[in-house]
């Protein structure tokens, strides 16, 4: 008879949560970072707080022109408004609350992991997540990434408990996924690891039935907001091409620029002007052009566009850029097109200029181009360079380790760790493919994937070296039989 294993250690989960909170709170309070979309989120939050409306109108005016919620659904503005309803309209309460939400989610993950794997592997996994160099720094930003990360970790914890109980936890997973999507649209890709786990645990019919209930929960929450938005004249679906000052998003201009931009630092050379209407500041480097004739046409269009600073992007100019994009696609060889998408897929995983949210800089931010010897710049700034290269190596190492584990899992050599390995790698592939296709090149968009990879790496390595001794399911230890399906 196999002896029962000790139950989850609540103290261990609390300690891990406290470490996660302290690490994030120190960074968030000491080095806050605003800019970008923060102004939009704050505008919506203040309208919710002062007037009870979701709007992009100037809060002081009280106009309350209805809006979908800013850059995303109104989850993050609601979070901001909720905190400011209890505390002063300052950054510190937001920083501490973001840190607390992440800490609670990580503490719950630590507890959940102990229901599935041996305590030492559970605590190591959760400690790695708590102190992850790829996620701690994002708490200092006025962006939804930190709270969306907390929701992703909550989803991961529910999947771990599902593996321990040998049944997909429908209601809790549905709630976690709904919250995650209200913070970031791309959290919808959490459907991938949920589906992998569901089909691993159940027959196809049962997996589809449970998955349909989760989908229905998400659609009810999303659909309810869609009905409200349609009732106030915004349509059933949000405009994913968001323009804060109104007008039509210049899709043609956007698509032409995505055909030459190669990194997250080149996008802002032209992308920010769409939102600020400062078209005269657009920069297009020489390598963007395939021919001299294309260069002349673009230079002429940009000169004309510069005359419209402060106004909506002219439709006629956008049509010209759309035509340029179509011509370029038609002339582009297949291998060049493929190479561009491969580069976009690799860039977020290996980008030594990206700091993963840490407050370090070489003085070359988004929208700037480094002129000079990168090696000399790195030697002149060794501490900064170490953080940048270190986080890049860590990020790349994660995906390599999990990819190797995926091969072992397919060959049935990881025992109980197999489903989580497959779910994590499926999420990473789905997210990377989405980013490459949609021109999301920033490494921060991978934040929600990182905890899946970290837990998988520790659990998978533990399974390999321990020959699955430390990764026996609770149901197999005799302490929590799961022969009945809920």
N, C-alpha and C positions, 0 to 999 in steps of 0.2 A: 504494500500500500504506500502511495506517495504521500509524504507528510504535507500538511497544509503550510502554505507560505504566510508570513506575517502580512497583515493588511497594510493599506497605504498609511504612511507616516504623515500626519497633518502638520507636525512641527517642521518636517523637512520642506514641505510645500511653502509654509509661511516664511522660512528663512530664505528660500530661493526668491520668493516674491519680494521680500525686503531688499535683497541685493539688487534685484532688477529695478526697484523703485529708486534706490539711492543713486545708482549709476546714471539713470535717465534724468532724475531731478537735478542733479548737480550740473550736468551738461546743459539741460534745457533752461535752467534759471541763470546760469553763468554766461552762456553764449547764445542768446536768442537771435533768431534770424527771420526777417520778414521780407517783403517784396513779392514779386510775382503775383500769384492769385490771392494773397492774403487780403488785399483791399476788397476784393469781391466777396470773400467769405465774411469779412467783418461787416460789410454793408448789409448783407442779408441777415446776419446775426442781430445787428442793431435794429433792423426793421421788425424782426421777430420779438425782440425784447421790448421795444418802445411802442410798437403799434400792433403786434400780434399778426403780422402779415409776412409772407415770403415774397420778397420784392428786391429788385436791384435799384430802386429809386433812392435818391439821396435821403438818408434817414431823417435828417432835420426837417425836410419838407413835408413829411407825412403823406406823400402822394400814394404810396403803396401800389404802384402798378404791378400786377401779378407777374411772377416769374417762376420757372421750374425749380430754382434753388441756387442759381449761380453756376459755377463750373461743373458741379455734380448735382446729385439729388441733395435735398436740404439736411442731410444727416450731420455734417460738420457744423454748419451754421446753427443748427438746433443745439448741438453740444456746446458751442461757444455761448449762445444765449442762456442756456441752462446754468452754466458756471457763473456767468456775469449776473444772473438773477440772484445768486446767493453771495457773490463776492464782488469786489470792485472791478470796474471795467479796465483791468490791467492784464499784462502778460503772465505774471507769476502764477495766479490761480489756474490759468490754462495750462501752463507748463507742468505744474504739480498734478493736475487732474489727468493730463495725458499720461504722465509717468505712472500714476496710480492705476489707471485702466490697463496699461501694459503689464504692470506688476501683478494685478489680480489675475489676468489671463494666464500669465506665466506660472503663477502659483497654482492655479487650477490645472494647468498642463502637467506640472510636477506631480500633483496628486493623481491625475488620471494615468500618467505613465506607470505609476506604481501598481495600478490595477492590472497592468498588461505585462510588464517586464520586471525583472529583478530590481530591487531598490537601488543598487549601486548604479546600474545603467540608467535608471529613471532619473536619478539626481544629477548624474553627469550630463545627461541630455538636456535637462531643464536648466542647469547652470550655464551650459554653452549658449542656450537661447537667451537667458537672462543677461549675459555679459557679451553678447554677440557684437563684434566690431562693425558689423554691417547694418545693425538696426538701432543701437543705442543713440547714435547721433541725430537721428531724424526727429527725435522728440523735441528738439530745440527750434523746429520750424513751425511757422504758422500755416501749416498745411495739414490735410486730413490723413497723411501717411501714417502717423503714429497711432491714431485711433482705429484706422483701417487695419493696421498690423495687429492690434489687440483683438479685433474681431476675427482675423485670420487664425490667430493662435487659439482663440476659443473654438473655432471650427476644427482645428487640428486636434485639440483635446477631446472633442466629441467623437472624432473618428477613432482616436486611440481607445476611448472607452467602448466604442462599437466593436473594435477588434477584441477587446477583453471580454465583452459580454456575448460576442458572436452574433450580434444583431445590429442592424443600422438604427441608430437613435434618431428617429424621424423628427420629432418635435424640436428637440434641442438643436439639431443640425439646421433645421429650417429657420429657427430664430437667429442663430449665429450667422447664417448665410444672408438673411435679410438685412441684418444690421450692417454687415460688411458691404453689401451692395449700396446701401444708402450713404455710405461714406465714399466709396469709389465704384464707378461703373465696372471697371475691369475685375472687380471681386467676383463677378459672375463666373469667372473661370474656375472658381472653387468647385463648380459643378463637376470638374474633371476628377479630382481625387475622391469626391463624394461618390461618383459613379463607379470608379474603380473599386472602392471599398464595398459598395453595395453589391456589385456583381461577384466580388470575392466571397462575401458572406452568405449570399442567398442564390436561389435558383433564378434564372433570367426573369421569370414572371414575377416572382416576389420582389426582386431588385427593382424592376420597373414600377411595381405597385408602390413601393416605399419611396422611390425617387419621384414618382408623380405627386405624392403627398407633399414632399419637400418643395417641389416646383410650384405646386398650388399655393403653398404658404407664401412663397416669394412673390408670385404673381398677384395674389390678393393685396399684399402690401404695396407693390409697385402699381398695380392697377387702380387701387384706391386713389393714389396720388395722381395717376393719369386722368382719372375721371374729374378730379378737382381741376386739373390744369386744362382739360378740354372745356369744362364748364366756364372757365374765365377767358376762353379764346386762345389758348396756347397749343391746342392739339393734343392728341393722345400720347405722343412720344416727344421726349426732349430733343432739342437741337444740339447734337453732339459737337457741332462746329459752333462753339459759343463765342459771341461777340458782345462784350459788356456794354458798349455804347449804342447798341442797336445796329440795324442795317444787315446786309447779307454777307456771310462769310465768303471771302474770295477763294473758292475751291480751285479754280484754274491756276491762280498764282501759287497757292499752297502745293498743288501737285507738281508744277514745274520745278519748284525749289526742292522738293523731296527727291527729285531725280538726280541731283548733284550733291546734296548735303551728305556728309559722311560721318558726322559725329554730333553729339549733343551740344557741342560748342559752336557748330556752324548754324544750327537751326535758329538760334536767337539773332543771328546777323540779319535775318529778314522776318522771322516769325513774330517777334515782339511788336513790330510796327503794325501788324494787323490789329492788335488790341489797343495800342496807344494812339494809333492814327498819326504817327510821326514817320510818314513814308520817306521823307528826305533823308532819314538816317539808315535806310536799307543799304546793306553792303553785299555785293556779290563778287567773290574772288575769281581770279582768272581761270582756275581749273573747273569752274562751273560750266564753261561753254564748250560745246563740241565743235563749233565752227566759228569763223569770223562773222558770217552772216547772222548767226544766232546772237553773237555778242552785240552786234550793232542794233538788232531789233530790241534786245533786252535793255540796252543802255538808253535807247530812245523812249521806251515805255516807262522806265524808271524816272527819267527826266520829266515826263508828262505827269507821272504819278506824284512826284514831289510837290506839284502845284496844288494838290488836294489835301495837304496836311490839315488835320483837325476835322476832316469830313469823312463820310462813308467811302469805302473803297469803290471806285467807279466800275460799274458793270462792264463797260466797253473794254477797259484795260484788262479786267479779269478774263474776258472772252479771248483776248489776244494771247494771254499766258496759257489758257486752256488749249489753244491751237498749237502753241509751241510745245506744250507737254505731249500732245498727241503725235506731233511730227517726230519728237525725240523718241518716244516709245516705238514708233514704227521703224525708225532707223537703227535702233539699238540692237546689237547682236544678242542672241539668247544667253550666251555665256556671260556677257557683261551684266545683263539683267539679273542672272542667277548670282553672280559675284556680289552685286549690290545688296541683295537680300541676305546672303551669307554674312557679309560684313556687318549688316545691321543686327544680325542675330548674335554675332560674336562680340560686338562692341560693348553691350551692357555688362557682359560677364568679365571682359578684360579691358579695363580702361584705367591705366595708372594715374590719369589726371583727376579722376573722380575720387572724392574723399569720403564717400559713404556717409555724408552728413556731418563729419567732424569739423570743428572750427579751425581748419588749417587751409592755407592758400599760398600759392606761388605768385599771386598777383595777376593770374590770367583766368578770369572767370568766364562764364557763358558769354558768347558773342565776341570773344577775343581770339586772336590767333597768336601762337607763340612763335616769335622770331628769334632764332638763336639755337644754341646747342643745348638740348634737353639734359644731357649728361652734366654739363657744367652748371646748369641751373639747379639740378638736383644736389650736386656737391656743395653749392652755395647755401642750400636750404636743407640740410640733412634730416632734421626732425620732421619737417613737412613731407619731404620725399619718402621717408620711412613709413609714415602713416598712409600715404597714397598708394605706394607700391604694396605695402603690407595688406591693406584691405583688398586690393585687386588680386593678390596671390591667394588670399583666404577665400575670396569669392570663386575664383577659378578652381581652387582645390576642392571646394564643396561639390561642384558639379562633376568633377572628374571622379571623386570618391563615390558619389551616388551612382554615376554611370557604370562604374565597375561593379558596384553592388547590384545594379539592375541586371547585368549579365549573369551574375551569380544567382540572382533570384529566379531568372528565367530557367537556369539550369537546376533549379530546385535545391540549392545548396545553402539557403539561409533560413530554412524552417519558418518559424512564426513571424520573422521580420519581413518576409516576402511581400505581403500586401502593402505595407507602408512604403517600402522601397519603390514598388511599382506605382503607387499613388503619387509619391513625391516626384519621381522622374516624369510622370505623365503631366503633372502640373507645370513643371519647369519647361517641358517641351511646348506645351500649349501656350504658356505665357510668353516664351521667347518667340514663337511663331507669330503670335498676335502683335508683339512689339515690332518685329521686323516688317510685318505687312502694314502696320498702321503708323510707322515713323515715330514710335516712342523709343528713343534711344537712351534715355537717362537710366542709370543704374538704380535709381530710387524706385522705379516701377517694379523692381524685382523684390522689394522689401517683404511683401507678403509670402513669397516663395521660400525665403531664407529659413524660417523656423522649420518648415517641412524637411528641408535638406539637412539641417543641423541635427534634428532628432533622428532622421533616417541614418545619417552617417554614424552616429554613436551607436544606435541600436543595431545597425547592420554589421558594423565592425565587431561589436560585442557578440553578435550571433555567430560570426565567422570564427573568432578566436575561442569562444566558449563552446563552440559546437552546439549552440542552441540551449546549453544548460541554463543560462541566465535569461532565456527568452521563452520560457514555457508559459502558455496562456493560463490565466487564472482558472479557466474551466478545466484545464488539463491537470491542475494541481490538486483538484478535489475540493477546493474551498468555495467555489461558486459555479455549480453545474448550470449549463445553459442548453440543455437538451430541448427545452421548449422554446419555440420562436414566438416573440411578442408581436 
